[in-house]
């Protein structure tokens, strides 16, 4: 009996001990679960109230680091710039700034050039990084992408330098020529010769200033504020009239064709200037006794029909490397020829800005020794298109009337456009005006009528 009682007592004691141990283990487990861990410190809960919301609306890329340099919070823009990789700040200079700021609490700022992700061309991102303490343990890093601002500033500097150079050339020439006139006051022939050169330089200076004004207006104004339906036929006629004298001097034939009764929507003055620049360039860069063609067509496109106005010449052509830059301000394919023709290097830049501001584009095809085709694509005037579909062409849809005095000129003294369009028909497209329908790219001679 005594043995059984002892065994029972031992079993009871063992059961009590087991229960106590189990209870202690449960309590210990609960305490461990409630204790902050290294992982829990990296959650959003450690951010001060409202910081997460503020960071989400900032334009700058934002990164929050803890005392171990681990990323607590990072915006999507920070990941896009490649600032954060694998939960760590990937830019070493910024990491050193964060550590220094955490140590002394001082706000720091620096501009850096970072390698661009996804390109093998060595292009760099210009960024401005600012580091500031956030509470007692966290550090906030704000990064602003300055790449576009740097590019615009470089364009502005180049533009100012180019303008200064372009203005200096004719003004310097005028100064020298005026001194030459004074020195040759007793030589009438020399005075006449120098005075003629002064007129050329003064005209060049006037054209440059005017094109600078035109470019500034195109860039700053909204052309659609004064937009109206503009007849393409009238634009073509004005462009031909503008270059009529230069073309006749070089015995260049200007011919117009394509579809008549087309309208575009926009600012008439800007559109006329753009098309005039294209035709003027075609004449200036064409050899004598060649042809310049202007053709207008309607093409279908997503979102509405477009009007294509193609200006084709049989000139010297443009090399592939130059085609990438011809729409830049002051860029000239042949500076010597440009000076001889009085070009400023701004004409195609104006065309590009006019096309873009009207919701269109300008493209170029060219082959050296064969010629070039510049194509201006603009949205068709929708109201005019709808009216033309519902009614027959009326008096307003006819080609523009010519000046009566001009109509009495001899046949040989009038442009091909005037001779062709005097016999207008009621159809939408006059077969006598039709150019060969060109594909997207076609050699210049085939486009000409």
C-alpha positions as CSV (number, residue, x, y, z in Angstrom):
1,X,0.0,0.0,0.0
2,X,2.8,2.4,0.9
3,X,4.5,1.7,-2.5
4,X,1.2,2.4,-4.4
5,X,0.7,5.7,-2.4
6,X,4.2,6.8,-3.2
7,X,3.8,6.1,-6.9
8,X,0.5,8.0,-7.0
9,X,2.1,10.9,-5.2
10,X,5.0,11.0,-7.6
11,X,2.6,10.9,-10.6
12,X,0.6,13.8,-9.2
13,X,3.7,15.8,-8.6
14,X,4.9,15.0,-12.2
15,X,1.5,16.1,-13.6
16,X,1.7,19.4,-11.7
17,X,5.2,20.1,-12.9
18,X,4.2,19.3,-16.5
19,X,1.3,21.7,-16.2
20,X,3.4,24.4,-14.8
21,X,6.1,24.0,-17.5
22,X,3.4,24.1,-20.2
23,X,1.9,27.2,-18.8
24,X,5.3,28.9,-18.6
25,X,6.1,27.9,-22.2
26,X,2.7,29.3,-23.4
27,X,3.4,32.6,-21.5
28,X,6.9,32.8,-23.0
29,X,5.6,32.2,-26.5
30,X,3.1,35.0,-26.1
31,X,5.8,37.4,-24.9
32,X,8.0,36.6,-27.9
33,X,5.1,37.2,-30.3
34,X,4.4,40.6,-28.7
35,X,8.0,41.7,-28.7
36,X,9.0,44.0,-31.7
37,X,11.2,42.2,-34.2
38,X,13.6,43.5,-36.8
39,X,11.1,42.7,-39.5
40,X,8.2,44.5,-37.8
41,X,10.3,47.7,-37.6
42,X,10.3,47.8,-41.4
43,X,6.5,48.0,-41.8
44,X,4.5,51.1,-42.5
45,X,3.5,51.2,-38.8
46,X,6.8,52.8,-37.9
47,X,6.2,55.8,-40.1
48,X,4.9,58.9,-38.3
49,X,1.2,59.5,-38.9
50,X,0.4,61.0,-42.3
51,X,3.8,60.6,-43.7
52,X,2.8,57.7,-46.0
53,X,0.0,59.9,-47.5
54,X,2.3,62.8,-48.0
55,X,4.9,60.7,-49.8
56,X,2.3,59.3,-52.1
57,X,1.4,62.7,-53.6
58,X,4.9,64.1,-53.9
59,X,6.3,64.6,-57.4
60,X,9.8,63.7,-56.3
61,X,10.9,60.2,-55.8
62,X,10.8,59.4,-52.0
63,X,12.7,56.8,-50.0
64,X,12.5,56.3,-46.2
65,X,15.4,54.5,-44.5
66,X,15.7,53.1,-41.0
67,X,18.7,53.0,-38.7
68,X,20.0,49.9,-40.5
69,X,19.8,51.6,-43.9
70,X,17.0,49.3,-44.9
71,X,14.1,50.8,-47.0
72,X,11.0,51.3,-44.9
73,X,9.0,53.1,-47.7
74,X,9.7,53.9,-51.3
75,X,7.6,55.5,-54.0
76,X,7.0,53.9,-57.4
77,X,9.1,56.6,-59.0
78,X,12.0,55.7,-56.8
79,X,11.9,52.1,-58.2
80,X,11.5,53.4,-61.7
81,X,14.7,55.5,-61.4
82,X,16.5,52.5,-60.0
83,X,17.2,54.0,-56.6
84,X,15.9,51.0,-54.7
85,X,16.9,47.4,-55.4
86,X,16.4,44.4,-53.2
87,X,15.1,46.5,-50.3
88,X,18.2,48.6,-50.2
89,X,19.2,52.0,-51.5
90,X,21.3,51.3,-54.6
91,X,23.0,54.7,-55.0
92,X,26.1,54.8,-52.9
93,X,26.6,58.6,-52.6
94,X,23.0,58.9,-51.5
95,X,23.5,56.2,-48.9
96,X,26.5,58.0,-47.5
97,X,24.5,61.2,-47.3
98,X,21.7,59.4,-45.4
99,X,24.2,58.0,-42.8
100,X,25.8,61.4,-42.3
101,X,22.3,63.0,-41.8
102,X,21.3,60.3,-39.3
103,X,24.5,60.9,-37.4
104,X,24.3,64.8,-37.1
105,X,20.7,65.6,-38.1
106,X,21.9,68.1,-40.8
107,X,19.9,68.4,-44.0
108,X,22.0,67.8,-47.1
109,X,21.5,68.3,-50.8
110,X,23.6,67.3,-53.9
111,X,23.2,67.0,-57.7
112,X,24.3,63.7,-59.3
113,X,24.4,62.0,-62.7
114,X,23.0,58.5,-62.6
115,X,23.3,55.9,-65.3
116,X,20.0,55.4,-67.2
117,X,18.5,52.0,-66.7
118,X,17.7,49.9,-69.8
119,X,20.1,51.7,-72.2
120,X,23.6,50.9,-73.3
121,X,24.3,54.3,-74.7
122,X,25.9,55.7,-71.6
123,X,23.1,58.3,-71.2
124,X,22.9,59.8,-67.7
125,X,20.0,61.0,-65.6
126,X,20.6,64.3,-63.9
127,X,19.0,64.3,-60.4
128,X,18.9,66.4,-57.3
129,X,19.0,64.5,-54.0
130,X,17.9,66.0,-50.6
131,X,18.2,64.1,-47.3
132,X,16.6,65.1,-44.1
133,X,15.9,63.4,-40.7
134,X,12.4,62.0,-40.2
135,X,11.8,61.5,-36.5
136,X,14.5,60.0,-34.2
137,X,15.3,56.9,-36.2
138,X,14.3,57.5,-39.8
139,X,15.8,59.4,-42.7
140,X,13.9,60.8,-45.7
141,X,15.5,61.0,-49.2
142,X,13.8,63.1,-51.9
143,X,15.1,62.8,-55.5
144,X,14.1,65.2,-58.3
145,X,14.7,64.2,-61.9
146,X,16.4,67.2,-63.6
147,X,17.1,65.6,-66.9
148,X,14.4,67.4,-68.9
149,X,15.2,70.7,-67.2
150,X,18.8,70.3,-68.1
151,X,17.9,69.6,-71.7
152,X,15.7,72.6,-72.0
153,X,18.4,74.8,-70.4
154,X,20.9,73.5,-72.9
155,X,18.5,74.2,-75.8
156,X,18.0,77.7,-74.5
157,X,21.7,78.3,-74.2
158,X,22.3,77.0,-77.7
159,X,19.4,79.1,-79.0
160,X,20.8,82.3,-77.5
161,X,24.3,81.5,-78.8
162,X,22.9,80.9,-82.3
163,X,20.8,84.0,-82.3
164,X,23.8,86.1,-81.1
165,X,25.9,84.6,-83.9
166,X,23.3,85.0,-86.6
167,X,22.6,88.6,-85.6
168,X,26.3,89.4,-85.3
169,X,27.1,88.3,-88.9
170,X,24.8,90.8,-90.8
171,X,25.3,93.6,-88.3
172,X,29.1,93.2,-88.6
173,X,28.9,93.2,-92.4
174,X,26.8,96.3,-92.3
175,X,29.4,98.0,-90.2
176,X,32.2,97.1,-92.5
177,X,30.3,98.0,-95.6
178,X,29.4,101.4,-94.1
179,X,33.1,102.1,-93.5
180,X,33.9,101.0,-97.1
181,X,31.3,103.4,-98.4
182,X,32.8,106.3,-96.4
183,X,36.3,105.4,-97.7
184,X,35.1,105.2,-101.3
185,X,33.0,108.4,-101.3
186,X,34.9,109.6,-104.4
187,X,34.2,106.4,-106.3
188,X,30.6,106.2,-107.4
189,X,30.9,102.7,-108.7
190,X,32.3,101.4,-105.5
191,X,29.6,103.2,-103.5
192,X,26.9,101.6,-105.6
193,X,28.5,98.2,-105.2
194,X,28.8,98.5,-101.4
195,X,25.3,100.0,-101.1
196,X,24.0,96.9,-102.9
197,X,25.7,94.6,-100.5
198,X,24.4,96.7,-97.6
199,X,20.9,96.1,-98.9
200,X,21.4,92.4,-99.1
201,X,22.7,92.3,-95.5
202,X,19.9,94.5,-94.3
203,X,17.4,92.2,-95.9
204,X,19.0,89.2,-94.3
205,X,18.9,90.9,-90.9
206,X,15.2,91.8,-91.4
207,X,14.3,88.3,-92.4
208,X,16.1,86.8,-89.4
209,X,14.3,89.1,-87.0
210,X,11.0,88.5,-88.6
211,X,11.4,84.7,-88.4
212,X,12.5,84.9,-84.8
213,X,9.2,86.8,-84.1
214,X,7.3,84.2,-86.1
215,X,8.9,81.3,-84.2
216,X,8.2,83.0,-80.9
217,X,4.5,83.5,-81.8
218,X,4.1,79.9,-83.0
219,X,5.6,78.6,-79.7
220,X,3.7,80.9,-77.4
221,X,0.3,81.3,-79.1
222,X,-2.6,78.8,-79.2
223,X,-3.5,78.7,-82.9
224,X,-6.9,77.1,-82.2
225,X,-8.1,80.2,-80.4
226,X,-8.5,82.0,-83.7
227,X,-9.0,78.8,-85.8
228,X,-11.3,78.6,-88.8
229,X,-11.8,76.4,-91.8
230,X,-8.9,77.2,-94.2
231,X,-9.0,76.3,-97.9
232,X,-6.0,74.3,-98.9
233,X,-6.2,75.6,-102.5
234,X,-5.8,79.2,-101.2
235,X,-2.8,78.1,-99.1
236,X,-1.1,76.5,-102.1
237,X,-1.8,79.6,-104.3
238,X,-0.3,81.9,-101.7
239,X,2.8,79.7,-101.3
240,X,3.3,79.7,-105.1
241,X,2.9,83.4,-105.3
242,X,5.4,83.9,-102.5
243,X,8.1,82.0,-104.5
244,X,7.0,83.0,-108.0
245,X,9.9,85.5,-108.6
246,X,12.6,83.3,-107.3
247,X,11.3,80.4,-109.4
248,X,11.1,82.4,-112.6
249,X,14.6,83.7,-112.1
250,X,15.9,80.1,-112.0
251,X,13.4,78.9,-114.7
252,X,11.8,76.5,-112.2
253,X,8.3,75.3,-113.1
254,X,5.9,75.2,-110.1
255,X,2.9,72.9,-110.6
256,X,0.1,72.2,-108.2
257,X,-2.4,69.3,-108.3
258,X,-4.2,66.7,-106.2
259,X,-7.7,66.9,-104.8
260,X,-9.4,70.3,-104.8
261,X,-12.0,71.7,-102.3
262,X,-10.1,70.5,-99.2
263,X,-10.2,72.4,-95.9
264,X,-8.1,72.2,-92.8
265,X,-8.9,73.7,-89.4
266,X,-6.5,76.2,-87.9
267,X,-4.8,79.6,-88.0
268,X,-4.7,80.8,-91.6
269,X,-1.6,83.0,-91.1
270,X,0.5,80.3,-89.5
271,X,-0.6,77.6,-92.0
272,X,0.3,79.9,-94.9
273,X,3.7,80.7,-93.4
274,X,4.4,77.0,-92.9
275,X,3.5,75.9,-96.4
276,X,5.2,79.0,-97.9
277,X,8.5,78.0,-96.1
278,X,8.3,74.5,-97.6
279,X,7.8,75.8,-101.1
280,X,10.4,78.5,-100.7
281,X,13.0,75.9,-99.6
282,X,12.1,73.7,-102.5
283,X,12.8,76.5,-105.0
284,X,16.0,77.7,-103.2
285,X,17.5,74.2,-103.1
286,X,16.5,73.2,-106.7
287,X,18.8,73.5,-109.7
288,X,17.7,75.7,-112.6
289,X,15.1,74.4,-115.1
290,X,13.6,71.8,-112.8
291,X,10.2,71.3,-111.3
292,X,8.6,71.9,-107.9
293,X,5.3,70.1,-107.3
294,X,2.6,70.8,-104.6
295,X,-0.1,68.1,-104.2
296,X,-2.9,67.9,-101.7
297,X,-4.9,64.7,-100.8
298,X,-7.3,63.4,-98.2
299,X,-6.2,60.3,-96.4
300,X,-8.1,58.2,-93.8
301,X,-6.7,58.0,-90.3
302,X,-7.8,56.9,-86.9
303,X,-9.8,59.7,-85.3
304,X,-10.7,61.5,-88.5
305,X,-9.5,62.2,-92.0
306,X,-6.2,64.0,-92.6
307,X,-5.1,66.4,-95.3
308,X,-1.7,65.7,-96.8
309,X,0.1,68.5,-98.6
310,X,3.3,67.3,-100.3
311,X,5.9,69.6,-101.6
312,X,8.3,67.9,-103.9
313,X,11.5,69.1,-105.6
314,X,14.2,67.7,-107.9
315,X,17.0,69.3,-105.9
316,X,20.2,68.2,-104.3
317,X,18.5,66.0,-101.7
318,X,19.3,65.6,-98.0
319,X,21.6,63.0,-96.5
320,X,20.4,60.6,-93.9
321,X,22.4,62.2,-91.0
322,X,21.0,65.6,-91.9
323,X,17.4,64.5,-92.1
324,X,17.5,63.8,-88.4
325,X,18.3,67.4,-87.6
326,X,16.8,69.6,-90.4
327,X,13.9,70.7,-88.1
328,X,16.3,72.0,-85.5
329,X,16.5,75.8,-85.1
330,X,19.4,77.3,-87.1
331,X,20.5,74.0,-88.5
332,X,21.6,74.2,-92.1
333,X,22.4,71.3,-94.4
334,X,24.6,73.6,-96.6
335,X,25.5,76.8,-94.8
336,X,27.2,78.3,-97.9
337,X,24.1,77.8,-100.0
338,X,21.9,79.0,-97.1
339,X,23.8,82.3,-97.0
340,X,23.6,82.6,-100.7
341,X,19.8,82.2,-100.7
342,X,19.3,84.3,-97.6
343,X,18.1,81.4,-95.4
344,X,18.1,81.8,-91.6
345,X,17.8,78.2,-90.6
346,X,14.5,78.8,-88.9
347,X,12.0,78.0,-91.7
348,X,11.7,74.3,-91.0
349,X,11.6,74.8,-87.2
350,X,8.6,77.1,-87.8
351,X,6.9,74.4,-90.0
352,X,7.4,71.8,-87.3
353,X,5.9,73.9,-84.5
354,X,2.9,75.0,-86.7
355,X,2.2,71.4,-87.6
356,X,2.4,70.2,-84.0
357,X,0.3,73.0,-82.6
358,X,-2.4,72.2,-85.2
359,X,-2.5,68.5,-84.2
360,X,-0.5,67.4,-87.2
361,X,3.1,66.6,-88.3
362,X,5.6,67.2,-91.0
363,X,7.8,64.4,-92.4
364,X,10.5,64.3,-95.1
365,X,11.6,61.8,-97.7
366,X,14.8,62.5,-99.6
367,X,17.4,60.9,-101.7
368,X,20.7,62.7,-102.5
369,X,20.8,63.7,-106.1
370,X,17.1,63.0,-106.7
371,X,15.3,65.5,-104.6
372,X,13.1,65.7,-101.5
373,X,9.4,65.5,-100.5
374,X,8.2,67.3,-97.4
375,X,4.7,66.2,-96.4
376,X,2.5,68.3,-94.1
377,X,-0.3,66.4,-92.5
378,X,-3.1,68.3,-90.8
379,X,-6.6,67.3,-89.5
380,X,-9.4,68.1,-92.0
381,X,-12.0,70.6,-90.9
382,X,-14.7,68.4,-89.7
383,X,-17.6,70.9,-90.1
384,X,-16.7,71.5,-93.7
385,X,-16.3,67.8,-94.4
386,X,-19.7,67.0,-92.9
387,X,-21.4,69.9,-94.9
388,X,-19.8,68.7,-98.1
389,X,-21.0,65.2,-97.6
390,X,-24.6,66.3,-97.0
391,X,-24.8,69.0,-99.8
392,X,-23.3,69.5,-103.2
393,X,-20.4,71.9,-103.6
394,X,-21.6,75.4,-103.7
395,X,-20.1,78.7,-104.5
396,X,-18.0,78.7,-101.3
397,X,-16.3,75.4,-102.3
398,X,-14.8,76.7,-105.5
399,X,-11.1,77.4,-105.8
400,X,-10.0,80.9,-104.7
401,X,-10.6,83.6,-107.2
402,X,-7.5,85.2,-108.7
403,X,-6.8,88.9,-108.9
404,X,-8.3,90.3,-112.1
405,X,-5.2,92.1,-113.0
406,X,-3.2,88.9,-112.5
407,X,-5.7,86.9,-114.7
408,X,-5.0,89.3,-117.6
409,X,-1.3,88.4,-117.5
410,X,0.0,86.5,-120.6
411,X,-0.2,82.8,-120.3
412,X,3.5,82.2,-120.1
413,X,3.8,84.7,-117.2
414,X,1.4,82.9,-115.0
415,X,2.2,80.0,-112.7
416,X,1.2,76.5,-113.6
417,X,-1.2,76.5,-110.6
418,X,-3.1,79.5,-112.1
419,X,-3.2,78.0,-115.6
420,X,-4.5,74.7,-114.3
421,X,-7.0,76.0,-111.9
422,X,-8.7,78.5,-114.2
423,X,-10.7,75.7,-115.7
424,X,-12.2,74.4,-112.5
425,X,-14.9,71.8,-112.7
426,X,-17.7,70.9,-110.3
427,X,-16.2,67.6,-109.4
428,X,-14.2,67.1,-106.2
429,X,-11.1,66.2,-108.2
430,X,-10.1,67.6,-111.5
431,X,-8.3,65.0,-113.6
432,X,-6.1,67.6,-115.1
433,X,-4.8,68.5,-111.6
434,X,-4.3,64.9,-110.4
435,X,-0.8,63.9,-109.5
436,X,0.2,60.3,-109.4
437,X,-1.0,59.0,-106.1
438,X,2.3,58.5,-104.2
439,X,2.9,55.8,-101.7
440,X,4.4,56.8,-98.3
441,X,7.9,57.1,-99.9
442,X,8.4,57.8,-103.5
443,X,11.2,59.4,-105.5
444,X,10.7,63.1,-106.1
445,X,10.3,63.0,-110.0
446,X,7.3,60.6,-109.8
447,X,5.3,63.0,-107.6
448,X,5.6,65.9,-110.0
449,X,2.7,66.5,-112.4
